[in-house]
Amino acid sequence: MSATTTTAVEERVRARVITDDPLYRAIPVALRFDPAEPLAVRIVFPAGLSPDGVENQWVFPRALLEAGLQAPSGSGDVRVWPCGRVQAVVEFHSPEGVAVVQFDIAALRRFLRRTYAGLTR
């Protein structure tokens, strides 16, 4: 008998917003996965970063995040690529502009492992 988990996954990580400023700005980010949408992941930025004062959430394919840790991936609103051995860059495109955010690959891999753990038992 097989059962599917109904537990959502949330991983809180620190990310770095990449700008022209030589000093990077670390921000808290939530990585979220809902088993009801098994092909998608969410990256949620805190309300304090938004001009509207609301959380900014990006939803995109989990496979894109996974592929982007190995080689440049994506061609739409979200693009992911490795940056050296321990960092990955996620680039977000919107009508308001482009945001480039750097993550530790270890944190993204840990999150992805947790999204697969227990999906089918």
Order of alpha helices (4+ residues) and beta strands (2+ residues): beta-beta-beta-beta-alpha-beta-beta-beta-alpha
